[in-house]
Amino acid sequence: MKPNTFMPKLAGVLLATCMLTGAAEARGKKLELYPVSDATKGTYQELCAECHGGDRLGGIGPALIPESLKRLRVSAATSTIKDGRVHTQMPAFGDQLNDQQVADLVNLIKTPLGAMPVWGEKEINATRVFNEDYKPVEKPVYESDPLNLFVVVETGDHYATVMDGDTFEPLTRFKTQFALHGGPKFTPDGHYVFFMSRDGWITKYDMWALKVVGEVRGGINARNIALSRDGKHIALANYLPHSLVMLSAEDLTVEKIFDAESLGGETTRVSAVYQAPERDSFVVAMKDVPEVWEVATNPKAEPEFDAYVDAENYGKDGAKPTSEGLFALRRIQVDAPMDDFFFDQSYKHLMGSSRDGKSGVVVDMDEGATIAKIDLPGFPHLGSGISWEWQGKPVMVTPHLSESKISVIDMSNWSVLKTLDTAGPGFFMRSHENSKYAWADVFFGPNKDQMYVIDKETLEIVKTLKPLPGKTAAHIEFDRDGSHAILSIWENDGMIIIYDAKTLEEVKRIPMSKPSGKYNVWNKITFSAGTSH
């Protein structure tokens, strides 16, 4: 396995940092960023600002704001400031700061910003950095099947590994941005893949050349990305600022920025964006307003009208279109904000979680209307739901984030068909069209080391695996033909474990640093029913 690192030119990094630090001035306002003492502000500016930005919005280092550090515990933040972080440029400050000074800095980075930061086309385009060592290739530089590769995201030390899906041997390992989130997205031919970090950096990587192509920062705090059906456009969902950003997948330039606002003008965070390949569009979840957006990725898309109307009268009564063609915006009104979307294979139906965590809401995308509500208490994690045919009808199966159960939903009438009891709440489910089994983890609680294998015909748990007692077992992914299932031990000193998907026997273990996700090129570009979309 050969190392693969991308070290952008200093000028580009400094330019990105300067643009970030200057974002506050762009509004003509001075932001009071943190209600802490002048001494702590001074300590931050002296020790932290050079890498993380004077306004905490990031630069060479990640943004130090609550939205980006949501999962970073106080103990972990304290340790990082004192001891530094291995495999990064984060130094140790334990010999310069006492315990109270460290605690004050932790309090500072956990304190929200005083105002909405500006991050528009000028700021985004100024951050583009390209790898001067990258040269395009006409064919893969390896003998492996390029459509049966895995990308394994290792969040323990912020690296990614590209692995052969036939031999399960790593081809390369390369440094990523801090805290990748939302899953990488592949172009339709599998040639390129795009990663996104929580603080809005998007990395373009050539899966044939095994090299980083370039990077751009599209937001301050981001949720995920989606790629258009033709692979030409990237959509980025942002919490900060409230925006939906369209970028060129070719050169990472800004194509369009939507201010995330309801029809009535209420601003909102963008929860997520999804590719709907059968519809040639992006579907967008809004965090704070009762709308779902559909944004066309077809340059010849029909005109859209900036209003809520039913399907029968859509565009009539002399109304003038507000958009048409590429990126035409359609708004669908729902009863309440919802997110964590699941789509059926046709992308005609969308199911989202209600904010109260007690139900699922089904929207007919053609009609633009809610057609069903399903009683699903316990925060169903619909974004991890998968589907298959069962006794001639389509079923969708989802874990729950706060209750110890798995729900089986009949998609022919949108009712709960069956409930499986588990030893704790789960997070991920996976299967494959060629496998008779679906796999589900117990992600939370004392039984997080368990993994369930469910028979897709009987809808029963037929085996419970415990690959490494006491260690979190999570996130199954299958190889291209569904013959192997790959499991993560979700720990800093973790590993991936390969299983024979028929016999359920263990085949191989490969040490890795908190392998949070594994993504098979073929399964992703074909939108397999067994994986999340």
URLINNOR-V975077 format. One record per run of one state. SS is the DSSP state (H for helix, E for strand, L for the rest). FROM is the first residue (numbers start at 0). LEN is the number of residues. If there is no record, write none. Layout:
# URLINNOR-V975077
SS,FROM,LEN
SS,FROM,LEN
This chain:
# URLINNOR-V975077
L,0,1
E,1,3
L,4,5
H,9,12
L,21,3
H,24,3
L,27,10
H,37,10
L,47,1
H,48,4
L,52,21
H,73,10
L,83,15
H,98,11
L,109,11
H,120,6
L,126,2
E,128,2
L,130,15
H,145,3
E,148,6
L,154,4
E,158,6
L,164,5
E,169,6
L,175,4
E,179,1
L,180,4
E,184,2
L,186,5
E,191,6
L,197,3
E,200,6
L,206,4
E,210,7
L,217,3
E,220,7
L,227,5
E,232,8
L,240,2
E,242,6
L,248,5
E,253,6
L,259,1
E,260,1
L,261,5
E,266,1
L,267,2
E,269,7
H,276,3
L,279,1
E,280,6
L,286,4
E,290,6
L,296,7
E,303,1
L,304,6
H,310,3
L,313,9
E,322,1
L,323,5
E,328,5
L,333,4
E,337,6
L,343,5
E,348,6
L,354,4
E,358,6
L,364,4
E,368,7
L,375,4
E,379,1
L,380,1
H,381,3
L,384,1
E,385,5
L,390,2
E,392,8
L,400,4
E,404,6
L,410,4
E,414,7
L,421,7
E,428,2
L,430,6
E,436,5
L,441,9
E,450,5
L,455,4
E,459,6
L,465,7
E,472,6
L,478,5
E,483,6
L,489,5
E,494,6
L,500,5
E,505,6
L,511,3
E,514,6
H,520,5
L,525,8
